[in-house]
Amino acid sequence: MKAVVQRVLEASVTVNGERVSQVGPGLLVLLGVGKGDSEADVVWMAEKLATLRIFEDAAGKMNLSLEDTSRQLIVVSQFTLYGDARKGRRPSFIDAMEPAGAKALYERVCEVLRARGLTVGTGIFAADMKVALVNDGPVTLLLESPGSAAAPAPR
């Protein structure tokens, strides 16, 4: 499982002209599910997102998490995180999980985060989404769960 985590002042997701999610200060997470990802990856990713110390404390150090600050997040499914463009000019997506399985694991990450008491907005799985954000810092991190398949060799 891969995630692009962005600390934001605000973020929103719009589908067909309708805003489906919006947060003030918090996180925007683009989440990709790969072949071989499992419940263990779900638990790892949800734990990491909830407890990642990415927000500043009173001394200005990144020392606080979503759980510490009661901030919100939006999690958007993005299979293109598994795009491999090392060879040729068109990315290959063969390492992304098939849609039904990916949707189930994406939804599980959101469920686990909610079970931790966090407010979680989402996009709409497989929809053409417009994602808007104001990155704070900017702070952007790349996460990959330990159980995620290793990067494939160039094709």
PyMOL CGO cylinders between C-alpha atoms (Angstrom):
from pymol import cmd
from pymol.cgo import CYLINDER

trace = [
    CYLINDER, 0.00, 0.00, 0.00, 1.34, 3.42, -0.93, 0.3, 1, 1, 1, 1, 1, 1,
    CYLINDER, 1.34, 3.42, -0.93, 0.27, 6.86, 0.21, 0.3, 1, 1, 1, 1, 1, 1,
    CYLINDER, 0.27, 6.86, 0.21, 1.13, 10.43, -0.61, 0.3, 1, 1, 1, 1, 1, 1,
    CYLINDER, 1.13, 10.43, -0.61, 0.43, 12.37, 2.60, 0.3, 1, 1, 1, 1, 1, 1,
    CYLINDER, 0.43, 12.37, 2.60, 0.08, 16.14, 2.41, 0.3, 1, 1, 1, 1, 1, 1,
    CYLINDER, 0.08, 16.14, 2.41, -0.37, 18.44, 5.37, 0.3, 1, 1, 1, 1, 1, 1,
    CYLINDER, -0.37, 18.44, 5.37, -2.99, 20.95, 4.24, 0.3, 1, 1, 1, 1, 1, 1,
    CYLINDER, -2.99, 20.95, 4.24, -4.60, 24.16, 5.38, 0.3, 1, 1, 1, 1, 1, 1,
    CYLINDER, -4.60, 24.16, 5.38, -7.65, 23.04, 3.41, 0.3, 1, 1, 1, 1, 1, 1,
    CYLINDER, -7.65, 23.04, 3.41, -8.57, 20.39, 0.86, 0.3, 1, 1, 1, 1, 1, 1,
    CYLINDER, -8.57, 20.39, 0.86, -11.65, 19.28, -1.03, 0.3, 1, 1, 1, 1, 1, 1,
    CYLINDER, -11.65, 19.28, -1.03, -12.84, 16.66, -3.48, 0.3, 1, 1, 1, 1, 1, 1,
    CYLINDER, -12.84, 16.66, -3.48, -15.41, 17.44, -6.17, 0.3, 1, 1, 1, 1, 1, 1,
    CYLINDER, -15.41, 17.44, -6.17, -17.18, 14.91, -8.40, 0.3, 1, 1, 1, 1, 1, 1,
    CYLINDER, -17.18, 14.91, -8.40, -19.43, 16.02, -11.27, 0.3, 1, 1, 1, 1, 1, 1,
    CYLINDER, -19.43, 16.02, -11.27, -19.47, 19.57, -9.95, 0.3, 1, 1, 1, 1, 1, 1,
    CYLINDER, -19.47, 19.57, -9.95, -20.55, 18.50, -6.44, 0.3, 1, 1, 1, 1, 1, 1,
    CYLINDER, -20.55, 18.50, -6.44, -18.21, 18.81, -3.46, 0.3, 1, 1, 1, 1, 1, 1,
    CYLINDER, -18.21, 18.81, -3.46, -18.16, 15.41, -1.76, 0.3, 1, 1, 1, 1, 1, 1,
    CYLINDER, -18.16, 15.41, -1.76, -15.51, 16.08, 0.93, 0.3, 1, 1, 1, 1, 1, 1,
    CYLINDER, -15.51, 16.08, 0.93, -13.84, 19.07, 2.51, 0.3, 1, 1, 1, 1, 1, 1,
    CYLINDER, -13.84, 19.07, 2.51, -11.46, 19.61, 5.45, 0.3, 1, 1, 1, 1, 1, 1,
    CYLINDER, -11.46, 19.61, 5.45, -9.83, 22.58, 7.09, 0.3, 1, 1, 1, 1, 1, 1,
    CYLINDER, -9.83, 22.58, 7.09, -6.37, 22.08, 8.54, 0.3, 1, 1, 1, 1, 1, 1,
    CYLINDER, -6.37, 22.08, 8.54, -5.46, 18.40, 8.40, 0.3, 1, 1, 1, 1, 1, 1,
    CYLINDER, -5.46, 18.40, 8.40, -4.26, 15.85, 5.88, 0.3, 1, 1, 1, 1, 1, 1,
    CYLINDER, -4.26, 15.85, 5.88, -4.99, 14.93, 2.31, 0.3, 1, 1, 1, 1, 1, 1,
    CYLINDER, -4.99, 14.93, 2.31, -4.00, 11.33, 1.64, 0.3, 1, 1, 1, 1, 1, 1,
    CYLINDER, -4.00, 11.33, 1.64, -3.77, 9.83, -1.84, 0.3, 1, 1, 1, 1, 1, 1,
    CYLINDER, -3.77, 9.83, -1.84, -3.90, 6.05, -1.28, 0.3, 1, 1, 1, 1, 1, 1,
    CYLINDER, -3.90, 6.05, -1.28, -2.90, 3.33, -3.71, 0.3, 1, 1, 1, 1, 1, 1,
    CYLINDER, -2.90, 3.33, -3.71, -3.55, -0.37, -3.15, 0.3, 1, 1, 1, 1, 1, 1,
    CYLINDER, -3.55, -0.37, -3.15, -1.18, -2.85, -4.76, 0.3, 1, 1, 1, 1, 1, 1,
    CYLINDER, -1.18, -2.85, -4.76, -1.34, -6.52, -5.62, 0.3, 1, 1, 1, 1, 1, 1,
    CYLINDER, -1.34, -6.52, -5.62, -0.65, -8.56, -2.53, 0.3, 1, 1, 1, 1, 1, 1,
    CYLINDER, -0.65, -8.56, -2.53, -1.78, -5.91, -0.05, 0.3, 1, 1, 1, 1, 1, 1,
    CYLINDER, -1.78, -5.91, -0.05, -3.72, -7.34, 2.89, 0.3, 1, 1, 1, 1, 1, 1,
    CYLINDER, -3.72, -7.34, 2.89, -5.42, -6.49, 6.16, 0.3, 1, 1, 1, 1, 1, 1,
    CYLINDER, -5.42, -6.49, 6.16, -1.96, -6.16, 7.73, 0.3, 1, 1, 1, 1, 1, 1,
    CYLINDER, -1.96, -6.16, 7.73, -1.21, -3.32, 5.28, 0.3, 1, 1, 1, 1, 1, 1,
    CYLINDER, -1.21, -3.32, 5.28, -4.54, -1.70, 6.17, 0.3, 1, 1, 1, 1, 1, 1,
    CYLINDER, -4.54, -1.70, 6.17, -3.75, -1.76, 9.88, 0.3, 1, 1, 1, 1, 1, 1,
    CYLINDER, -3.75, -1.76, 9.88, -0.20, -0.48, 9.34, 0.3, 1, 1, 1, 1, 1, 1,
    CYLINDER, -0.20, -0.48, 9.34, -1.30, 2.38, 7.08, 0.3, 1, 1, 1, 1, 1, 1,
    CYLINDER, -1.30, 2.38, 7.08, -4.19, 3.47, 9.33, 0.3, 1, 1, 1, 1, 1, 1,
    CYLINDER, -4.19, 3.47, 9.33, -1.92, 3.41, 12.39, 0.3, 1, 1, 1, 1, 1, 1,
    CYLINDER, -1.92, 3.41, 12.39, 0.77, 5.40, 10.59, 0.3, 1, 1, 1, 1, 1, 1,
    CYLINDER, 0.77, 5.40, 10.59, -1.68, 8.01, 9.29, 0.3, 1, 1, 1, 1, 1, 1,
    CYLINDER, -1.68, 8.01, 9.29, -3.34, 8.47, 12.69, 0.3, 1, 1, 1, 1, 1, 1,
    CYLINDER, -3.34, 8.47, 12.69, -0.10, 8.78, 14.64, 0.3, 1, 1, 1, 1, 1, 1,
    CYLINDER, -0.10, 8.78, 14.64, 2.33, 10.36, 12.19, 0.3, 1, 1, 1, 1, 1, 1,
    CYLINDER, 2.33, 10.36, 12.19, 3.81, 13.38, 13.96, 0.3, 1, 1, 1, 1, 1, 1,
    CYLINDER, 3.81, 13.38, 13.96, 3.44, 15.87, 11.13, 0.3, 1, 1, 1, 1, 1, 1,
    CYLINDER, 3.44, 15.87, 11.13, 1.85, 18.87, 12.88, 0.3, 1, 1, 1, 1, 1, 1,
    CYLINDER, 1.85, 18.87, 12.88, 3.78, 21.53, 14.77, 0.3, 1, 1, 1, 1, 1, 1,
    CYLINDER, 3.78, 21.53, 14.77, 3.68, 21.82, 18.55, 0.3, 1, 1, 1, 1, 1, 1,
    CYLINDER, 3.68, 21.82, 18.55, 3.94, 25.09, 20.51, 0.3, 1, 1, 1, 1, 1, 1,
    CYLINDER, 3.94, 25.09, 20.51, 7.72, 25.11, 19.92, 0.3, 1, 1, 1, 1, 1, 1,
    CYLINDER, 7.72, 25.11, 19.92, 7.26, 24.87, 16.15, 0.3, 1, 1, 1, 1, 1, 1,
    CYLINDER, 7.26, 24.87, 16.15, 8.51, 21.27, 15.88, 0.3, 1, 1, 1, 1, 1, 1,
    CYLINDER, 8.51, 21.27, 15.88, 6.64, 18.56, 13.96, 0.3, 1, 1, 1, 1, 1, 1,
    CYLINDER, 6.64, 18.56, 13.96, 5.66, 16.66, 17.07, 0.3, 1, 1, 1, 1, 1, 1,
    CYLINDER, 5.66, 16.66, 17.07, 1.86, 16.22, 16.94, 0.3, 1, 1, 1, 1, 1, 1,
    CYLINDER, 1.86, 16.22, 16.94, -0.35, 13.73, 15.10, 0.3, 1, 1, 1, 1, 1, 1,
    CYLINDER, -0.35, 13.73, 15.10, -3.92, 13.78, 13.81, 0.3, 1, 1, 1, 1, 1, 1,
    CYLINDER, -3.92, 13.78, 13.81, -4.98, 12.09, 17.03, 0.3, 1, 1, 1, 1, 1, 1,
    CYLINDER, -4.98, 12.09, 17.03, -3.15, 14.69, 19.12, 0.3, 1, 1, 1, 1, 1, 1,
    CYLINDER, -3.15, 14.69, 19.12, -4.73, 17.64, 17.30, 0.3, 1, 1, 1, 1, 1, 1,
    CYLINDER, -4.73, 17.64, 17.30, -8.22, 16.30, 16.45, 0.3, 1, 1, 1, 1, 1, 1,
    CYLINDER, -8.22, 16.30, 16.45, -7.66, 17.41, 12.86, 0.3, 1, 1, 1, 1, 1, 1,
    CYLINDER, -7.66, 17.41, 12.86, -9.44, 15.74, 9.96, 0.3, 1, 1, 1, 1, 1, 1,
    CYLINDER, -9.44, 15.74, 9.96, -8.30, 14.00, 6.82, 0.3, 1, 1, 1, 1, 1, 1,
    CYLINDER, -8.30, 14.00, 6.82, -9.52, 13.15, 3.35, 0.3, 1, 1, 1, 1, 1, 1,
    CYLINDER, -9.52, 13.15, 3.35, -8.47, 9.80, 1.89, 0.3, 1, 1, 1, 1, 1, 1,
    CYLINDER, -8.47, 9.80, 1.89, -8.67, 9.55, -1.90, 0.3, 1, 1, 1, 1, 1, 1,
    CYLINDER, -8.67, 9.55, -1.90, -8.13, 6.29, -3.74, 0.3, 1, 1, 1, 1, 1, 1,
    CYLINDER, -8.13, 6.29, -3.74, -5.46, 6.66, -6.42, 0.3, 1, 1, 1, 1, 1, 1,
    CYLINDER, -5.46, 6.66, -6.42, -4.36, 3.55, -8.30, 0.3, 1, 1, 1, 1, 1, 1,
    CYLINDER, -4.36, 3.55, -8.30, -1.93, 5.63, -10.37, 0.3, 1, 1, 1, 1, 1, 1,
    CYLINDER, -1.93, 5.63, -10.37, 0.48, 5.56, -7.41, 0.3, 1, 1, 1, 1, 1, 1,
    CYLINDER, 0.48, 5.56, -7.41, 1.30, 2.09, -8.73, 0.3, 1, 1, 1, 1, 1, 1,
    CYLINDER, 1.30, 2.09, -8.73, 2.12, 3.43, -12.18, 0.3, 1, 1, 1, 1, 1, 1,
    CYLINDER, 2.12, 3.43, -12.18, 5.54, 2.29, -13.38, 0.3, 1, 1, 1, 1, 1, 1,
    CYLINDER, 5.54, 2.29, -13.38, 7.01, 4.65, -15.98, 0.3, 1, 1, 1, 1, 1, 1,
    CYLINDER, 7.01, 4.65, -15.98, 10.62, 3.49, -15.83, 0.3, 1, 1, 1, 1, 1, 1,
    CYLINDER, 10.62, 3.49, -15.83, 10.40, 1.95, -19.27, 0.3, 1, 1, 1, 1, 1, 1,
    CYLINDER, 10.40, 1.95, -19.27, 8.68, 3.48, -22.28, 0.3, 1, 1, 1, 1, 1, 1,
    CYLINDER, 8.68, 3.48, -22.28, 6.45, 6.53, -22.23, 0.3, 1, 1, 1, 1, 1, 1,
    CYLINDER, 6.45, 6.53, -22.23, 3.17, 5.11, -20.99, 0.3, 1, 1, 1, 1, 1, 1,
    CYLINDER, 3.17, 5.11, -20.99, 2.96, 3.96, -17.37, 0.3, 1, 1, 1, 1, 1, 1,
    CYLINDER, 2.96, 3.96, -17.37, 2.10, 0.37, -16.59, 0.3, 1, 1, 1, 1, 1, 1,
    CYLINDER, 2.10, 0.37, -16.59, -0.41, -0.25, -13.81, 0.3, 1, 1, 1, 1, 1, 1,
    CYLINDER, -0.41, -0.25, -13.81, -0.04, -4.01, -13.53, 0.3, 1, 1, 1, 1, 1, 1,
    CYLINDER, -0.04, -4.01, -13.53, 1.12, -3.73, -9.90, 0.3, 1, 1, 1, 1, 1, 1,
    CYLINDER, 1.12, -3.73, -9.90, -2.13, -2.05, -8.81, 0.3, 1, 1, 1, 1, 1, 1,
    CYLINDER, -2.13, -2.05, -8.81, -4.70, -4.32, -7.22, 0.3, 1, 1, 1, 1, 1, 1,
    CYLINDER, -4.70, -4.32, -7.22, -7.82, -5.12, -9.24, 0.3, 1, 1, 1, 1, 1, 1,
    CYLINDER, -7.82, -5.12, -9.24, -10.67, -2.66, -8.56, 0.3, 1, 1, 1, 1, 1, 1,
    CYLINDER, -10.67, -2.66, -8.56, -12.95, -4.78, -6.34, 0.3, 1, 1, 1, 1, 1, 1,
    CYLINDER, -12.95, -4.78, -6.34, -10.14, -5.78, -3.96, 0.3, 1, 1, 1, 1, 1, 1,
    CYLINDER, -10.14, -5.78, -3.96, -8.62, -2.30, -3.98, 0.3, 1, 1, 1, 1, 1, 1,
    CYLINDER, -8.62, -2.30, -3.98, -11.96, -0.70, -3.12, 0.3, 1, 1, 1, 1, 1, 1,
    CYLINDER, -11.96, -0.70, -3.12, -12.45, -3.09, -0.18, 0.3, 1, 1, 1, 1, 1, 1,
    CYLINDER, -12.45, -3.09, -0.18, -9.00, -2.36, 1.28, 0.3, 1, 1, 1, 1, 1, 1,
    CYLINDER, -9.00, -2.36, 1.28, -9.32, 1.40, 0.67, 0.3, 1, 1, 1, 1, 1, 1,
    CYLINDER, -9.32, 1.40, 0.67, -12.66, 1.38, 2.51, 0.3, 1, 1, 1, 1, 1, 1,
    CYLINDER, -12.66, 1.38, 2.51, -11.10, -0.68, 5.35, 0.3, 1, 1, 1, 1, 1, 1,
    CYLINDER, -11.10, -0.68, 5.35, -8.37, 1.95, 5.85, 0.3, 1, 1, 1, 1, 1, 1,
    CYLINDER, -8.37, 1.95, 5.85, -11.10, 4.58, 6.20, 0.3, 1, 1, 1, 1, 1, 1,
    CYLINDER, -11.10, 4.58, 6.20, -13.08, 2.36, 8.60, 0.3, 1, 1, 1, 1, 1, 1,
    CYLINDER, -13.08, 2.36, 8.60, -10.04, 1.74, 10.82, 0.3, 1, 1, 1, 1, 1, 1,
    CYLINDER, -10.04, 1.74, 10.82, -9.27, 5.46, 10.92, 0.3, 1, 1, 1, 1, 1, 1,
    CYLINDER, -9.27, 5.46, 10.92, -12.88, 6.23, 11.89, 0.3, 1, 1, 1, 1, 1, 1,
    CYLINDER, -12.88, 6.23, 11.89, -12.75, 3.52, 14.57, 0.3, 1, 1, 1, 1, 1, 1,
    CYLINDER, -12.75, 3.52, 14.57, -9.82, 5.46, 16.07, 0.3, 1, 1, 1, 1, 1, 1,
    CYLINDER, -9.82, 5.46, 16.07, -12.15, 8.46, 16.43, 0.3, 1, 1, 1, 1, 1, 1,
    CYLINDER, -12.15, 8.46, 16.43, -10.92, 10.43, 13.43, 0.3, 1, 1, 1, 1, 1, 1,
    CYLINDER, -10.92, 10.43, 13.43, -13.16, 12.31, 11.00, 0.3, 1, 1, 1, 1, 1, 1,
    CYLINDER, -13.16, 12.31, 11.00, -12.45, 10.91, 7.54, 0.3, 1, 1, 1, 1, 1, 1,
    CYLINDER, -12.45, 10.91, 7.54, -13.67, 12.38, 4.28, 0.3, 1, 1, 1, 1, 1, 1,
    CYLINDER, -13.67, 12.38, 4.28, -13.36, 10.40, 1.07, 0.3, 1, 1, 1, 1, 1, 1,
    CYLINDER, -13.36, 10.40, 1.07, -13.56, 10.71, -2.64, 0.3, 1, 1, 1, 1, 1, 1,
    CYLINDER, -13.56, 10.71, -2.64, -15.70, 8.37, -4.72, 0.3, 1, 1, 1, 1, 1, 1,
    CYLINDER, -15.70, 8.37, -4.72, -13.86, 5.21, -5.72, 0.3, 1, 1, 1, 1, 1, 1,
    CYLINDER, -13.86, 5.21, -5.72, -13.10, 5.06, -9.48, 0.3, 1, 1, 1, 1, 1, 1,
    CYLINDER, -13.10, 5.06, -9.48, -14.79, 8.42, -10.15, 0.3, 1, 1, 1, 1, 1, 1,
    CYLINDER, -14.79, 8.42, -10.15, -13.24, 11.29, -12.07, 0.3, 1, 1, 1, 1, 1, 1,
    CYLINDER, -13.24, 11.29, -12.07, -12.40, 13.50, -9.09, 0.3, 1, 1, 1, 1, 1, 1,
    CYLINDER, -12.40, 13.50, -9.09, -11.14, 17.05, -8.86, 0.3, 1, 1, 1, 1, 1, 1,
    CYLINDER, -11.14, 17.05, -8.86, -8.91, 17.39, -5.80, 0.3, 1, 1, 1, 1, 1, 1,
    CYLINDER, -8.91, 17.39, -5.80, -8.03, 20.87, -4.54, 0.3, 1, 1, 1, 1, 1, 1,
    CYLINDER, -8.03, 20.87, -4.54, -5.64, 21.65, -1.71, 0.3, 1, 1, 1, 1, 1, 1,
    CYLINDER, -5.64, 21.65, -1.71, -3.51, 24.28, -0.08, 0.3, 1, 1, 1, 1, 1, 1,
    CYLINDER, -3.51, 24.28, -0.08, -0.38, 22.45, 1.07, 0.3, 1, 1, 1, 1, 1, 1,
    CYLINDER, -0.38, 22.45, 1.07, 0.85, 23.65, 4.45, 0.3, 1, 1, 1, 1, 1, 1,
    CYLINDER, 0.85, 23.65, 4.45, 4.61, 24.01, 4.69, 0.3, 1, 1, 1, 1, 1, 1,
    CYLINDER, 4.61, 24.01, 4.69, 4.75, 22.49, 2.14, 0.3, 1, 1, 1, 1, 1, 1,
    CYLINDER, 4.75, 22.49, 2.14, 4.85, 19.14, 3.90, 0.3, 1, 1, 1, 1, 1, 1,
    CYLINDER, 4.85, 19.14, 3.90, 4.47, 16.07, 1.71, 0.3, 1, 1, 1, 1, 1, 1,
    CYLINDER, 4.47, 16.07, 1.71, 5.52, 12.53, 2.64, 0.3, 1, 1, 1, 1, 1, 1,
    CYLINDER, 5.52, 12.53, 2.64, 5.53, 9.23, 0.77, 0.3, 1, 1, 1, 1, 1, 1,
    CYLINDER, 5.53, 9.23, 0.77, 4.55, 6.14, 2.76, 0.3, 1, 1, 1, 1, 1, 1,
    CYLINDER, 4.55, 6.14, 2.76, 4.74, 2.51, 1.74, 0.3, 1, 1, 1, 1, 1, 1,
    CYLINDER, 4.74, 2.51, 1.74, 3.53, -0.28, 3.99, 0.3, 1, 1, 1, 1, 1, 1,
    CYLINDER, 3.53, -0.28, 3.99, 6.14, -2.91, 4.89, 0.3, 1, 1, 1, 1, 1, 1,
    CYLINDER, 6.14, -2.91, 4.89, 4.05, -5.70, 3.35, 0.3, 1, 1, 1, 1, 1, 1,
    CYLINDER, 4.05, -5.70, 3.35, 3.78, -3.92, 0.01, 0.3, 1, 1, 1, 1, 1, 1,
    CYLINDER, 3.78, -3.92, 0.01, 5.41, -5.71, -2.90, 0.3, 1, 1, 1, 1, 1, 1,
    CYLINDER, 5.41, -5.71, -2.90, 8.91, -4.54, -3.77, 0.3, 1, 1, 1, 1, 1, 1,
    CYLINDER, 8.91, -4.54, -3.77, 9.24, -2.35, -6.83, 0.3, 1, 1, 1, 1, 1, 1,
    CYLINDER, 9.24, -2.35, -6.83, 9.27, -4.50, -9.96, 0.3, 1, 1, 1, 1, 1, 1,
    CYLINDER, 9.27, -4.50, -9.96, 12.16, -4.61, -12.36, 0.3, 1, 1, 1, 1, 1, 1,
    CYLINDER, 12.16, -4.61, -12.36, 11.90, -2.31, -15.41, 0.3, 1, 1, 1, 1, 1, 1,
    CYLINDER, 11.90, -2.31, -15.41, 9.98, -3.84, -18.30, 0.3, 1, 1, 1, 1, 1, 1,
]
cmd.load_cgo(trace, "trace")
